[in-house]
Amino acid sequence: MEKFIAGLAAGAMLGALWVANSNKTRSLVQKGQEELKQRMDAYIDEKLAAMETKKESSAKK
């Protein structure tokens, strides 16, 4: 078990170094993060609009 954990930690460190030193990989990660932020913003806006619509319809009754 200790070997597995040590290997996992070493792999994570090497992976982090690889990403930090690779411009292509770094830009790919940043692009993915930006896309995720945009999707989350759209989802939140959709949910807020649905809540406002529900609130307005219940206030009219």
C-alpha positions in Angstrom: 0.0 0.0 0.0 2.9 2.4 0.8 4.4 1.8 -2.6 1.1 2.6 -4.3 0.7 5.9 -2.3 4.4 6.8 -3.0 3.9 6.1 -6.7 0.7 8.1 -6.8 2.3 11.0 -5.1 5.3 10.9 -7.5 3.1 10.6 -10.5 1.1 13.6 -9.3 4.2 15.6 -8.8 5.6 14.7 -12.2 2.3 15.4 -13.9 2.2 18.8 -12.3 5.7 19.6 -13.4 4.9 18.4 -17.0 1.8 20.7 -17.1 3.7 23.6 -15.6 6.5 23.3 -18.2 4.3 22.7 -21.3 2.8 25.7 -22.9 0.4 23.6 -25.0 -0.8 21.7 -22.1 -1.2 24.8 -19.9 -3.2 26.6 -22.6 -5.4 23.5 -23.0 -6.1 23.4 -19.3 -6.9 27.1 -19.2 -9.2 26.7 -22.2 -11.0 23.8 -20.4 -11.3 25.9 -17.3 -12.8 28.9 -19.2 -15.3 26.6 -21.0 -16.3 25.1 -17.7 -16.8 28.6 -16.2 -19.0 29.7 -19.1 -21.1 26.5 -18.9 -21.6 27.1 -15.1 -22.5 30.7 -15.6 -25.1 29.8 -18.2 -26.5 27.1 -15.9 -26.7 29.4 -13.0 -28.4 32.1 -15.1 -30.9 29.6 -16.4 -31.8 28.4 -12.8 -32.1 32.0 -11.6 -34.4 32.9 -14.5 -36.5 29.8 -13.7 -36.7 30.8 -10.0 -37.8 34.4 -11.0 -40.4 33.1 -13.3 -41.8 30.8 -10.7 -41.7 33.6 -8.1 -43.6 36.0 -10.4 -46.3 33.4 -11.3 -46.9 32.6 -7.6 -47.1 36.3 -6.8 -49.9 36.8 -9.4 -52.1 34.2 -7.9 
